[in-house]
């Protein structure tokens, strides 16, 4: 075996590829101090059914005592700069406390409208997350006495949904939220703007928010945790009417532009209709001027014997023949260059002759 074949048969040495560290999954979350005070109980992310969104939503729990909703704020094309790293996930997560009664209310209306049931029976009718929610976080009479009728029998507690109690409790909660919004000076209503911007005054807009604006905003906040039909019933119970649209700066400009376009079209229509009238007036004025100048003879008829409209003669017919006969047009003498061009063009065809059918 030759040296050449021996060398070619040796396997090529491969250099080890350095391992690439996978980027750590990072998220930005603002957590309440209440969840971080006790280090013994771990924080857990769990899914529970959200009545306002109609699907399971992420919650954060601490043991079996505290439960908070995790709100997500997501915008397009956002990222975070953390030390020397770029976090491509630009979302913000924030924990907020929630009244557990609002979460349990959905299950009460679903199962306890016609008969009274215990919390364990309600939870078994749904999934495991509902059973954990009602058994661990809902403290029986403390959370449900305001929305249900409670019955004790043979050492067990049964709950039946009460619509009147529920509506009265939701109305009180809504009014308290409205008072809180008004006390902190939150902008609401149709003139609601961000506090970071200065609002310009527009005609027809009121700068002050009314109590109904705060009540409507509070009802929307509470309604985010209710079923849709219950939210509509709450609006009727509080006599909250739908918002009427106001004339903002953009809508005013649009209405003004529509009015101007409509006005222009009407003006064009009127101008087209009045062209004939204007032409008739001009001809009449021209006839009167000619009569006053003496170039045209007056008609022998008097004003009382004027001809009918069909027999009226136009100002052109009343003019004298000397005035109407045009002066003869004088022929222009051709230049030497034009004569040479005309002479050279004899016997040639025009361009249009090439496009005619043969």
TIKOLGU-978816 format. One record per residue (C-alpha): residue number from 1; residue in one letter; x, y, z. Coordinates in nm, 3 decimals, always signed. Layout:
<node drenke="NUM" sepa="A" x="X" y="Y" z="Z"/>
...
***
This chain:
<node drenke="1" sepa="X" x="+0.000" y="+0.000" z="+0.000"/>
<node drenke="2" sepa="X" x="+0.140" y="+0.335" z="-0.096"/>
<node drenke="3" sepa="X" x="+0.186" y="+0.627" z="+0.136"/>
<node drenke="4" sepa="X" x="-0.071" y="+0.822" z="-0.058"/>
<node drenke="5" sepa="X" x="-0.349" y="+0.572" z="+0.009"/>
<node drenke="6" sepa="X" x="-0.243" y="+0.538" z="+0.372"/>
<node drenke="7" sepa="X" x="-0.262" y="+0.910" z="+0.435"/>
<node drenke="8" sepa="X" x="-0.597" y="+0.947" z="+0.260"/>
<node drenke="9" sepa="X" x="-0.752" y="+0.667" z="+0.464"/>
<node drenke="10" sepa="X" x="-0.692" y="+0.841" z="+0.797"/>
<node drenke="11" sepa="X" x="-1.004" y="+1.016" z="+0.932"/>
<node drenke="12" sepa="X" x="-0.987" y="+1.392" z="+0.945"/>
<node drenke="13" sepa="X" x="-0.956" y="+1.538" z="+1.288"/>
<node drenke="14" sepa="X" x="-1.274" y="+1.725" z="+1.397"/>
<node drenke="15" sepa="X" x="-1.257" y="+2.006" z="+1.643"/>
<node drenke="16" sepa="X" x="-1.513" y="+1.995" z="+1.924"/>
<node drenke="17" sepa="X" x="-1.793" y="+2.251" z="+1.880"/>
<node drenke="18" sepa="X" x="-1.828" y="+2.469" z="+2.187"/>
<node drenke="19" sepa="X" x="-2.165" y="+2.437" z="+2.357"/>
<node drenke="20" sepa="X" x="-2.393" y="+2.736" z="+2.309"/>
<node drenke="21" sepa="X" x="-2.580" y="+2.847" z="+2.614"/>
<node drenke="22" sepa="X" x="-2.951" y="+2.876" z="+2.556"/>
<node drenke="23" sepa="X" x="-3.087" y="+3.218" z="+2.645"/>
<node drenke="24" sepa="X" x="-3.270" y="+3.220" z="+2.974"/>
<node drenke="25" sepa="X" x="-3.645" y="+3.276" z="+2.959"/>
<node drenke="26" sepa="X" x="-3.703" y="+3.608" z="+3.127"/>
<node drenke="27" sepa="X" x="-4.024" y="+3.793" z="+3.200"/>
<node drenke="28" sepa="X" x="-4.088" y="+4.124" z="+3.371"/>
<node drenke="29" sepa="X" x="-4.342" y="+4.104" z="+3.652"/>
<node drenke="30" sepa="X" x="-4.451" y="+4.348" z="+3.919"/>
<node drenke="31" sepa="X" x="-4.552" y="+4.154" z="+4.231"/>
<node drenke="32" sepa="X" x="-4.732" y="+4.285" z="+4.537"/>
<node drenke="33" sepa="X" x="-4.530" y="+4.313" z="+4.859"/>
<node drenke="34" sepa="X" x="-4.792" y="+4.106" z="+5.040"/>
<node drenke="35" sepa="X" x="-4.689" y="+3.798" z="+4.845"/>
<node drenke="36" sepa="X" x="-4.319" y="+3.841" z="+4.925"/>
<node drenke="37" sepa="X" x="-4.337" y="+3.899" z="+5.299"/>
<node drenke="38" sepa="X" x="-4.358" y="+3.533" z="+5.399"/>
<node drenke="39" sepa="X" x="-4.074" y="+3.333" z="+5.245"/>
<node drenke="40" sepa="X" x="-4.199" y="+2.996" z="+5.370"/>
<node drenke="41" sepa="X" x="-4.497" y="+2.972" z="+5.135"/>
<node drenke="42" sepa="X" x="-4.401" y="+2.942" z="+4.771"/>
<node drenke="43" sepa="X" x="-4.575" y="+3.133" z="+4.494"/>
<node drenke="44" sepa="X" x="-4.758" y="+2.919" z="+4.240"/>
<node drenke="45" sepa="X" x="-4.905" y="+3.007" z="+3.902"/>
<node drenke="46" sepa="X" x="-5.244" y="+2.844" z="+3.848"/>
<node drenke="47" sepa="X" x="-5.533" y="+2.873" z="+3.605"/>
<node drenke="48" sepa="X" x="-5.886" y="+2.947" z="+3.724"/>
<node drenke="49" sepa="X" x="-6.198" y="+3.028" z="+3.525"/>
<node drenke="50" sepa="X" x="-6.250" y="+3.404" z="+3.470"/>
<node drenke="51" sepa="X" x="-6.619" y="+3.499" z="+3.422"/>
<node drenke="52" sepa="X" x="-6.547" y="+3.824" z="+3.241"/>
<node drenke="53" sepa="X" x="-6.315" y="+3.663" z="+2.985"/>
<node drenke="54" sepa="X" x="-6.504" y="+3.336" z="+2.956"/>
<node drenke="55" sepa="X" x="-6.193" y="+3.116" z="+2.983"/>
<node drenke="56" sepa="X" x="-5.928" y="+3.007" z="+3.236"/>
<node drenke="57" sepa="X" x="-5.686" y="+3.286" z="+3.322"/>
<node drenke="58" sepa="X" x="-5.352" y="+3.288" z="+3.502"/>
<node drenke="59" sepa="X" x="-5.358" y="+3.357" z="+3.877"/>
<node drenke="60" sepa="X" x="-5.082" y="+3.357" z="+4.135"/>
<node drenke="61" sepa="X" x="-5.145" y="+3.184" z="+4.468"/>
<node drenke="62" sepa="X" x="-4.958" y="+3.179" z="+4.795"/>
<node drenke="63" sepa="X" x="-5.032" y="+2.861" z="+4.983"/>
<node drenke="64" sepa="X" x="-5.406" y="+2.824" z="+5.030"/>
<node drenke="65" sepa="X" x="-5.471" y="+3.169" z="+5.170"/>
<node drenke="66" sepa="X" x="-5.404" y="+3.438" z="+4.911"/>
<node drenke="67" sepa="X" x="-5.499" y="+3.460" z="+4.544"/>
<node drenke="68" sepa="X" x="-5.422" y="+3.740" z="+4.298"/>
<node drenke="69" sepa="X" x="-5.492" y="+3.786" z="+3.931"/>
<node drenke="70" sepa="X" x="-5.201" y="+3.820" z="+3.687"/>
<node drenke="71" sepa="X" x="-5.274" y="+4.096" z="+3.437"/>
<node drenke="72" sepa="X" x="-5.079" y="+4.100" z="+3.114"/>
<node drenke="73" sepa="X" x="-4.994" y="+4.416" z="+2.920"/>
<node drenke="74" sepa="X" x="-4.871" y="+4.330" z="+2.571"/>
<node drenke="75" sepa="X" x="-4.776" y="+4.571" z="+2.293"/>
<node drenke="76" sepa="X" x="-4.621" y="+4.505" z="+1.955"/>
<node drenke="77" sepa="X" x="-4.249" y="+4.550" z="+1.891"/>
<node drenke="78" sepa="X" x="-4.142" y="+4.583" z="+2.254"/>
<node drenke="79" sepa="X" x="-3.842" y="+4.438" z="+2.437"/>
<node drenke="80" sepa="X" x="-3.654" y="+4.483" z="+2.765"/>
<node drenke="81" sepa="X" x="-3.289" y="+4.566" z="+2.826"/>
<node drenke="82" sepa="X" x="-3.179" y="+4.375" z="+3.138"/>
<node drenke="83" sepa="X" x="-2.817" y="+4.447" z="+3.228"/>
<node drenke="84" sepa="X" x="-2.627" y="+4.349" z="+2.912"/>
<node drenke="85" sepa="X" x="-2.898" y="+4.121" z="+2.772"/>
<node drenke="86" sepa="X" x="-3.196" y="+4.191" z="+2.548"/>
<node drenke="87" sepa="X" x="-3.520" y="+4.026" z="+2.653"/>
<node drenke="88" sepa="X" x="-3.731" y="+3.979" z="+2.341"/>
<node drenke="89" sepa="X" x="-4.047" y="+3.927" z="+2.545"/>
<node drenke="90" sepa="X" x="-4.164" y="+4.285" z="+2.594"/>
<node drenke="91" sepa="X" x="-4.476" y="+4.199" z="+2.792"/>
<node drenke="92" sepa="X" x="-4.544" y="+4.323" z="+3.144"/>
<node drenke="93" sepa="X" x="-4.713" y="+4.107" z="+3.407"/>
<node drenke="94" sepa="X" x="-4.869" y="+4.262" z="+3.714"/>
<node drenke="95" sepa="X" x="-5.046" y="+4.108" z="+4.013"/>
<node drenke="96" sepa="X" x="-5.366" y="+4.264" z="+4.141"/>
<node drenke="97" sepa="X" x="-5.594" y="+4.156" z="+4.427"/>
<node drenke="98" sepa="X" x="-5.939" y="+4.024" z="+4.340"/>
<node drenke="99" sepa="X" x="-6.258" y="+3.959" z="+4.532"/>
<node drenke="100" sepa="X" x="-6.298" y="+3.581" z="+4.536"/>
<node drenke="101" sepa="X" x="-6.675" y="+3.623" z="+4.559"/>
<node drenke="102" sepa="X" x="-6.675" y="+3.741" z="+4.197"/>
<node drenke="103" sepa="X" x="-6.506" y="+3.418" z="+4.087"/>
<node drenke="104" sepa="X" x="-6.741" y="+3.199" z="+4.292"/>
<node drenke="105" sepa="X" x="-7.049" y="+3.389" z="+4.171"/>
<node drenke="106" sepa="X" x="-7.024" y="+3.237" z="+3.824"/>
<node drenke="107" sepa="X" x="-7.037" y="+2.881" z="+3.961"/>
<node drenke="108" sepa="X" x="-7.325" y="+2.965" z="+4.196"/>
<node drenke="109" sepa="X" x="-7.535" y="+3.099" z="+3.910"/>
<node drenke="110" sepa="X" x="-7.446" y="+2.796" z="+3.700"/>
<node drenke="111" sepa="X" x="-7.533" y="+2.521" z="+3.951"/>
<node drenke="112" sepa="X" x="-7.726" y="+2.673" z="+4.245"/>
<node drenke="113" sepa="X" x="-8.004" y="+2.868" z="+4.075"/>
<node drenke="114" sepa="X" x="-8.279" y="+2.610" z="+4.133"/>
<node drenke="115" sepa="X" x="-8.139" y="+2.403" z="+4.421"/>
<node drenke="116" sepa="X" x="-7.903" y="+2.447" z="+4.714"/>
<node drenke="117" sepa="X" x="-7.570" y="+2.268" z="+4.697"/>
<node drenke="118" sepa="X" x="-7.259" y="+2.240" z="+4.909"/>
<node drenke="119" sepa="X" x="-6.934" y="+2.386" z="+4.784"/>
<node drenke="120" sepa="X" x="-6.781" y="+2.043" z="+4.731"/>
<node drenke="121" sepa="X" x="-7.074" y="+1.936" z="+4.515"/>
<node drenke="122" sepa="X" x="-7.042" y="+2.253" z="+4.308"/>
<node drenke="123" sepa="X" x="-6.670" y="+2.194" z="+4.258"/>
<node drenke="124" sepa="X" x="-6.717" y="+1.830" z="+4.160"/>
<node drenke="125" sepa="X" x="-6.959" y="+1.936" z="+3.886"/>
<node drenke="126" sepa="X" x="-6.678" y="+2.135" z="+3.721"/>
<node drenke="127" sepa="X" x="-6.306" y="+2.071" z="+3.680"/>
<node drenke="128" sepa="X" x="-6.039" y="+2.030" z="+3.948"/>
<node drenke="129" sepa="X" x="-5.941" y="+2.396" z="+3.943"/>
<node drenke="130" sepa="X" x="-6.296" y="+2.495" z="+4.041"/>
<node drenke="131" sepa="X" x="-6.295" y="+2.243" z="+4.324"/>
<node drenke="132" sepa="X" x="-5.965" y="+2.382" z="+4.454"/>
<node drenke="133" sepa="X" x="-6.093" y="+2.738" z="+4.426"/>
<node drenke="134" sepa="X" x="-6.414" y="+2.672" z="+4.621"/>
<node drenke="135" sepa="X" x="-6.261" y="+2.441" z="+4.879"/>
<node drenke="136" sepa="X" x="-5.937" y="+2.625" z="+4.957"/>
<node drenke="137" sepa="X" x="-5.994" y="+2.995" z="+4.889"/>
<node drenke="138" sepa="X" x="-6.368" y="+3.053" z="+4.936"/>
<node drenke="139" sepa="X" x="-6.444" y="+3.083" z="+5.305"/>
<node drenke="140" sepa="X" x="-6.807" y="+2.980" z="+5.301"/>
<node drenke="141" sepa="X" x="-7.044" y="+3.225" z="+5.466"/>
<node drenke="142" sepa="X" x="-6.785" y="+3.503" z="+5.479"/>
<node drenke="143" sepa="X" x="-6.765" y="+3.524" z="+5.100"/>
<node drenke="144" sepa="X" x="-7.107" y="+3.399" z="+4.986"/>
<node drenke="145" sepa="X" x="-7.361" y="+3.543" z="+5.230"/>
<node drenke="146" sepa="X" x="-7.398" y="+3.854" z="+5.010"/>
<node drenke="147" sepa="X" x="-7.495" y="+3.659" z="+4.697"/>
<node drenke="148" sepa="X" x="-7.662" y="+3.340" z="+4.822"/>
<node drenke="149" sepa="X" x="-7.911" y="+3.203" z="+5.071"/>
<node drenke="150" sepa="X" x="-7.736" y="+2.981" z="+5.328"/>
<node drenke="151" sepa="X" x="-7.900" y="+2.672" z="+5.477"/>
<node drenke="152" sepa="X" x="-7.755" y="+2.446" z="+5.749"/>
<node drenke="153" sepa="X" x="-7.865" y="+2.084" z="+5.766"/>
<node drenke="154" sepa="X" x="-7.704" y="+1.786" z="+5.942"/>
<node drenke="155" sepa="X" x="-7.377" y="+1.965" z="+5.993"/>
<node drenke="156" sepa="X" x="-7.344" y="+2.070" z="+5.630"/>
<node drenke="157" sepa="X" x="-7.382" y="+2.412" z="+5.469"/>
<node drenke="158" sepa="X" x="-7.578" y="+2.456" z="+5.146"/>
<node drenke="159" sepa="X" x="-7.586" y="+2.761" z="+4.921"/>
<node drenke="160" sepa="X" x="-7.853" y="+2.880" z="+4.678"/>
<node drenke="161" sepa="X" x="-7.807" y="+3.173" z="+4.442"/>
<node drenke="162" sepa="X" x="-8.015" y="+3.483" z="+4.528"/>
<node drenke="163" sepa="X" x="-8.046" y="+3.734" z="+4.239"/>
<node drenke="164" sepa="X" x="-8.179" y="+4.021" z="+4.455"/>
<node drenke="165" sepa="X" x="-7.897" y="+3.995" z="+4.707"/>
<node drenke="166" sepa="X" x="-7.643" y="+3.974" z="+4.427"/>
<node drenke="167" sepa="X" x="-7.772" y="+4.281" z="+4.248"/>
<node drenke="168" sepa="X" x="-7.781" y="+4.489" z="+4.567"/>
<node drenke="169" sepa="X" x="-7.427" y="+4.379" z="+4.658"/>
<node drenke="170" sepa="X" x="-7.293" y="+4.457" z="+4.309"/>
<node drenke="171" sepa="X" x="-7.460" y="+4.800" z="+4.317"/>
<node drenke="172" sepa="X" x="-7.292" y="+4.884" z="+4.650"/>
<node drenke="173" sepa="X" x="-6.955" y="+4.765" z="+4.519"/>
<node drenke="174" sepa="X" x="-6.997" y="+4.970" z="+4.199"/>
<node drenke="175" sepa="X" x="-7.082" y="+5.289" z="+4.390"/>
<node drenke="176" sepa="X" x="-6.778" y="+5.241" z="+4.614"/>
<node drenke="177" sepa="X" x="-6.554" y="+5.206" z="+4.311"/>
<node drenke="178" sepa="X" x="-6.710" y="+5.522" z="+4.163"/>
<node drenke="179" sepa="X" x="-6.640" y="+5.715" z="+4.483"/>
<node drenke="180" sepa="X" x="-6.279" y="+5.597" z="+4.478"/>
<node drenke="181" sepa="X" x="-6.235" y="+5.704" z="+4.115"/>
<node drenke="182" sepa="X" x="-6.381" y="+6.045" z="+4.194"/>
<node drenke="183" sepa="X" x="-6.162" y="+6.092" z="+4.502"/>
<node drenke="184" sepa="X" x="-5.837" y="+6.027" z="+4.315"/>
<node drenke="185" sepa="X" x="-5.944" y="+6.249" z="+4.024"/>
<node drenke="186" sepa="X" x="-5.948" y="+5.986" z="+3.749"/>
<node drenke="187" sepa="X" x="-6.040" y="+6.116" z="+3.404"/>
<node drenke="188" sepa="X" x="-6.346" y="+5.934" z="+3.278"/>
<node drenke="189" sepa="X" x="-6.643" y="+5.980" z="+3.052"/>
<node drenke="190" sepa="X" x="-6.635" y="+6.097" z="+2.693"/>
<node drenke="191" sepa="X" x="-6.365" y="+6.354" z="+2.768"/>
<node drenke="192" sepa="X" x="-6.131" y="+6.102" z="+2.929"/>
<node drenke="193" sepa="X" x="-5.767" y="+6.161" z="+2.837"/>
<node drenke="194" sepa="X" x="-5.432" y="+6.061" z="+2.971"/>
<node drenke="195" sepa="X" x="-5.307" y="+6.271" z="+3.259"/>
<node drenke="196" sepa="X" x="-4.971" y="+6.303" z="+3.081"/>
<node drenke="197" sepa="X" x="-5.123" y="+6.524" z="+2.813"/>
<node drenke="198" sepa="X" x="-5.285" y="+6.866" z="+2.825"/>
<node drenke="199" sepa="X" x="-5.634" y="+6.867" z="+2.688"/>
<node drenke="200" sepa="X" x="-5.741" y="+7.144" z="+2.454"/>
<node drenke="201" sepa="X" x="-6.079" y="+7.305" z="+2.500"/>
<node drenke="202" sepa="X" x="-6.330" y="+7.230" z="+2.226"/>
<node drenke="203" sepa="X" x="-6.669" y="+7.379" z="+2.167"/>
<node drenke="204" sepa="X" x="-6.957" y="+7.180" z="+2.304"/>
<node drenke="205" sepa="X" x="-6.737" y="+6.971" z="+2.536"/>
<node drenke="206" sepa="X" x="-6.766" y="+6.987" z="+2.912"/>
<node drenke="207" sepa="X" x="-6.444" y="+6.970" z="+3.108"/>
<node drenke="208" sepa="X" x="-6.595" y="+6.835" z="+3.428"/>
<node drenke="209" sepa="X" x="-6.692" y="+6.471" z="+3.467"/>
<node drenke="210" sepa="X" x="-7.037" y="+6.398" z="+3.605"/>
<node drenke="211" sepa="X" x="-7.132" y="+6.140" z="+3.866"/>
<node drenke="212" sepa="X" x="-7.287" y="+5.929" z="+3.592"/>
<node drenke="213" sepa="X" x="-6.951" y="+5.916" z="+3.412"/>
<node drenke="214" sepa="X" x="-6.780" y="+5.780" z="+3.723"/>
<node drenke="215" sepa="X" x="-7.065" y="+5.536" z="+3.785"/>
<node drenke="216" sepa="X" x="-7.048" y="+5.412" z="+3.425"/>
<node drenke="217" sepa="X" x="-6.671" y="+5.364" z="+3.447"/>
<node drenke="218" sepa="X" x="-6.704" y="+5.183" z="+3.782"/>
<node drenke="219" sepa="X" x="-6.972" y="+4.958" z="+3.634"/>
<node drenke="220" sepa="X" x="-6.737" y="+4.868" z="+3.349"/>
<node drenke="221" sepa="X" x="-6.459" y="+4.782" z="+3.596"/>
<node drenke="222" sepa="X" x="-6.685" y="+4.557" z="+3.804"/>
<node drenke="223" sepa="X" x="-6.841" y="+4.415" z="+3.487"/>
<node drenke="224" sepa="X" x="-6.501" y="+4.287" z="+3.374"/>
<node drenke="225" sepa="X" x="-6.542" y="+4.011" z="+3.637"/>
<node drenke="226" sepa="X" x="-6.906" y="+3.926" z="+3.562"/>
<node drenke="227" sepa="X" x="-7.090" y="+3.725" z="+3.303"/>
<node drenke="228" sepa="X" x="-7.224" y="+3.931" z="+3.016"/>
<node drenke="229" sepa="X" x="-7.592" y="+3.890" z="+3.105"/>
<node drenke="230" sepa="X" x="-7.526" y="+3.980" z="+3.468"/>
<node drenke="231" sepa="X" x="-7.332" y="+4.288" z="+3.358"/>
<node drenke="232" sepa="X" x="-7.626" y="+4.404" z="+3.144"/>
<node drenke="233" sepa="X" x="-7.864" y="+4.350" z="+3.438"/>
<node drenke="234" sepa="X" x="-7.636" y="+4.558" z="+3.660"/>
<node drenke="235" sepa="X" x="-7.643" y="+4.848" z="+3.412"/>
<node drenke="236" sepa="X" x="-8.023" y="+4.839" z="+3.407"/>
<node drenke="237" sepa="X" x="-8.036" y="+4.818" z="+3.788"/>
<node drenke="238" sepa="X" x="-7.819" y="+5.131" z="+3.818"/>
<node drenke="239" sepa="X" x="-8.008" y="+5.312" z="+3.537"/>
<node drenke="240" sepa="X" x="-7.689" y="+5.360" z="+3.337"/>
<node drenke="241" sepa="X" x="-7.769" y="+5.466" z="+2.982"/>
<node drenke="242" sepa="X" x="-7.542" y="+5.408" z="+2.686"/>
<node drenke="243" sepa="X" x="-7.297" y="+5.682" z="+2.603"/>
<node drenke="244" sepa="X" x="-7.409" y="+5.930" z="+2.337"/>
<node drenke="245" sepa="X" x="-7.139" y="+6.026" z="+2.085"/>
<node drenke="246" sepa="X" x="-7.010" y="+6.381" z="+2.108"/>
<node drenke="247" sepa="X" x="-6.861" y="+6.607" z="+1.845"/>
<node drenke="248" sepa="X" x="-6.487" y="+6.578" z="+1.886"/>
<node drenke="249" sepa="X" x="-6.234" y="+6.770" z="+1.679"/>
<node drenke="250" sepa="X" x="-6.205" y="+6.491" z="+1.422"/>
<node drenke="251" sepa="X" x="-6.579" y="+6.438" z="+1.387"/>
<node drenke="252" sepa="X" x="-6.629" y="+6.813" z="+1.357"/>
<node drenke="253" sepa="X" x="-6.379" y="+6.831" z="+1.073"/>
<node drenke="254" sepa="X" x="-6.548" y="+6.538" z="+0.898"/>
<node drenke="255" sepa="X" x="-6.893" y="+6.696" z="+0.933"/>
<node drenke="256" sepa="X" x="-6.756" y="+7.029" z="+0.810"/>
<node drenke="257" sepa="X" x="-6.595" y="+6.863" z="+0.507"/>
<node drenke="258" sepa="X" x="-6.920" y="+6.682" z="+0.426"/>
<node drenke="259" sepa="X" x="-7.112" y="+7.010" z="+0.450"/>
<node drenke="260" sepa="X" x="-6.865" y="+7.187" z="+0.222"/>
<node drenke="261" sepa="X" x="-6.881" y="+6.909" z="-0.037"/>
<node drenke="262" sepa="X" x="-7.260" y="+6.917" z="-0.026"/>
<node drenke="263" sepa="X" x="-7.259" y="+7.295" z="-0.059"/>
<node drenke="264" sepa="X" x="-7.020" y="+7.277" z="-0.357"/>
<node drenke="265" sepa="X" x="-7.239" y="+7.022" z="-0.534"/>
<node drenke="266" sepa="X" x="-7.546" y="+7.239" z="-0.480"/>
<node drenke="267" sepa="X" x="-7.360" y="+7.543" z="-0.610"/>
<node drenke="268" sepa="X" x="-7.251" y="+7.355" z="-0.921"/>
<node drenke="269" sepa="X" x="-7.608" y="+7.238" z="-0.980"/>
<node drenke="270" sepa="X" x="-7.742" y="+7.590" z="-0.939"/>
<node drenke="271" sepa="X" x="-7.474" y="+7.733" z="-1.167"/>
<node drenke="272" sepa="X" x="-7.553" y="+7.477" z="-1.439"/>
<node drenke="273" sepa="X" x="-7.924" y="+7.557" z="-1.416"/>
<node drenke="274" sepa="X" x="-7.865" y="+7.932" z="-1.423"/>
<node drenke="275" sepa="X" x="-7.629" y="+7.936" z="-1.726"/>
<node drenke="276" sepa="X" x="-7.915" y="+7.966" z="-1.972"/>
<node drenke="277" sepa="X" x="-8.077" y="+8.240" z="-1.766"/>
<node drenke="278" sepa="X" x="-7.750" y="+8.434" z="-1.753"/>
<node drenke="279" sepa="X" x="-7.700" y="+8.398" z="-2.129"/>
<node drenke="280" sepa="X" x="-8.053" y="+8.523" z="-2.196"/>
<node drenke="281" sepa="X" x="-7.991" y="+8.825" z="-1.971"/>
<node drenke="282" sepa="X" x="-7.665" y="+8.903" z="-2.153"/>
<node drenke="283" sepa="X" x="-7.834" y="+8.892" z="-2.494"/>
<node drenke="284" sepa="X" x="-8.113" y="+9.118" z="-2.372"/>
<node drenke="285" sepa="X" x="-7.865" y="+9.367" z="-2.230"/>
<node drenke="286" sepa="X" x="-7.670" y="+9.362" z="-2.556"/>
<node drenke="287" sepa="X" x="-7.990" y="+9.430" z="-2.754"/>
<node drenke="288" sepa="X" x="-8.081" y="+9.722" z="-2.529"/>
<node drenke="289" sepa="X" x="-7.734" y="+9.872" z="-2.568"/>
<node drenke="290" sepa="X" x="-7.756" y="+9.843" z="-2.944"/>
<node drenke="291" sepa="X" x="-8.095" y="+10.009" z="-2.946"/>
<node drenke="292" sepa="X" x="-7.975" y="+10.294" z="-2.730"/>
<node drenke="293" sepa="X" x="-7.671" y="+10.346" z="-2.951"/>
<node drenke="294" sepa="X" x="-7.893" y="+10.397" z="-3.260"/>
<node drenke="295" sepa="X" x="-7.733" y="+10.118" z="-3.461"/>
<node drenke="296" sepa="X" x="-8.052" y="+9.914" z="-3.444"/>
<node drenke="297" sepa="X" x="-8.393" y="+10.048" z="-3.534"/>
<node drenke="298" sepa="X" x="-8.665" y="+10.025" z="-3.276"/>
<node drenke="299" sepa="X" x="-8.963" y="+9.805" z="-3.353"/>
<node drenke="300" sepa="X" x="-9.266" y="+10.007" z="-3.455"/>
<node drenke="301" sepa="X" x="-9.491" y="+9.814" z="-3.225"/>
<node drenke="302" sepa="X" x="-9.583" y="+9.969" z="-2.894"/>
<node drenke="303" sepa="X" x="-9.547" y="+9.806" z="-2.554"/>
<node drenke="304" sepa="X" x="-9.913" y="+9.709" z="-2.554"/>
<node drenke="305" sepa="X" x="-9.879" y="+9.523" z="-2.887"/>
<node drenke="306" sepa="X" x="-9.573" y="+9.312" z="-2.803"/>
<node drenke="307" sepa="X" x="-9.554" y="+8.978" z="-2.980"/>
<node drenke="308" sepa="X" x="-9.591" y="+8.649" z="-2.797"/>
<node drenke="309" sepa="X" x="-9.293" y="+8.456" z="-2.668"/>
<node drenke="310" sepa="X" x="-9.306" y="+8.229" z="-2.973"/>
<node drenke="311" sepa="X" x="-9.305" y="+8.532" z="-3.211"/>
<node drenke="312" sepa="X" x="-9.034" y="+8.732" z="-3.037"/>
<node drenke="313" sepa="X" x="-8.737" y="+8.817" z="-3.249"/>
<node drenke="314" sepa="X" x="-8.388" y="+8.772" z="-3.116"/>
<node drenke="315" sepa="X" x="-8.152" y="+9.067" z="-3.090"/>
<node drenke="316" sepa="X" x="-7.959" y="+8.925" z="-3.382"/>
<node drenke="317" sepa="X" x="-8.261" y="+8.948" z="-3.612"/>
<node drenke="318" sepa="X" x="-8.323" y="+9.315" z="-3.525"/>
<node drenke="319" sepa="X" x="-7.972" y="+9.422" z="-3.611"/>
<node drenke="320" sepa="X" x="-7.908" y="+9.611" z="-3.934"/>
<node drenke="321" sepa="X" x="-7.741" y="+9.419" z="-4.221"/>
<node drenke="322" sepa="X" x="-7.444" y="+9.656" z="-4.213"/>
<node drenke="323" sepa="X" x="-7.366" y="+9.551" z="-3.862"/>
<node drenke="324" sepa="X" x="-7.407" y="+9.176" z="-3.918"/>
<node drenke="325" sepa="X" x="-7.209" y="+9.142" z="-4.242"/>
<node drenke="326" sepa="X" x="-6.855" y="+9.039" z="-4.153"/>
<node drenke="327" sepa="X" x="-6.561" y="+9.208" z="-4.315"/>
<node drenke="328" sepa="X" x="-6.382" y="+8.993" z="-4.577"/>
<node drenke="329" sepa="X" x="-6.081" y="+8.805" z="-4.452"/>
<node drenke="330" sepa="X" x="-5.759" y="+8.909" z="-4.620"/>
<node drenke="331" sepa="X" x="-5.539" y="+8.629" z="-4.749"/>
<node drenke="332" sepa="X" x="-5.196" y="+8.613" z="-4.590"/>
<node drenke="333" sepa="X" x="-4.900" y="+8.608" z="-4.823"/>
<node drenke="334" sepa="X" x="-4.686" y="+8.295" z="-4.784"/>
<node drenke="335" sepa="X" x="-4.320" y="+8.332" z="-4.716"/>
<node drenke="336" sepa="X" x="-4.054" y="+8.181" z="-4.937"/>
<node drenke="337" sepa="X" x="-3.992" y="+7.901" z="-4.687"/>
<node drenke="338" sepa="X" x="-4.361" y="+7.810" z="-4.668"/>
<node drenke="339" sepa="X" x="-4.386" y="+7.810" z="-5.049"/>
<node drenke="340" sepa="X" x="-4.088" y="+7.573" z="-5.071"/>
<node drenke="341" sepa="X" x="-4.246" y="+7.336" z="-4.816"/>
<node drenke="342" sepa="X" x="-4.579" y="+7.336" z="-5.002"/>
<node drenke="343" sepa="X" x="-4.401" y="+7.264" z="-5.330"/>
<node drenke="344" sepa="X" x="-4.205" y="+6.972" z="-5.184"/>
<node drenke="345" sepa="X" x="-4.521" y="+6.827" z="-5.026"/>
<node drenke="346" sepa="X" x="-4.697" y="+6.781" z="-5.357"/>
<node drenke="347" sepa="X" x="-4.766" y="+6.418" z="-5.441"/>
<node drenke="348" sepa="X" x="-4.698" y="+6.295" z="-5.085"/>
<node drenke="349" sepa="X" x="-4.952" y="+6.118" z="-4.865"/>
<node drenke="350" sepa="X" x="-5.057" y="+6.220" z="-4.518"/>
<node drenke="351" sepa="X" x="-4.985" y="+6.001" z="-4.214"/>
<node drenke="352" sepa="X" x="-5.357" y="+5.922" z="-4.172"/>
<node drenke="353" sepa="X" x="-5.361" y="+5.744" z="-4.509"/>
<node drenke="354" sepa="X" x="-5.145" y="+5.464" z="-4.369"/>
<node drenke="355" sepa="X" x="-5.408" y="+5.378" z="-4.106"/>
<node drenke="356" sepa="X" x="-5.707" y="+5.356" z="-4.341"/>
<node drenke="357" sepa="X" x="-5.850" y="+5.021" z="-4.446"/>
<node drenke="358" sepa="X" x="-5.738" y="+4.910" z="-4.791"/>
***
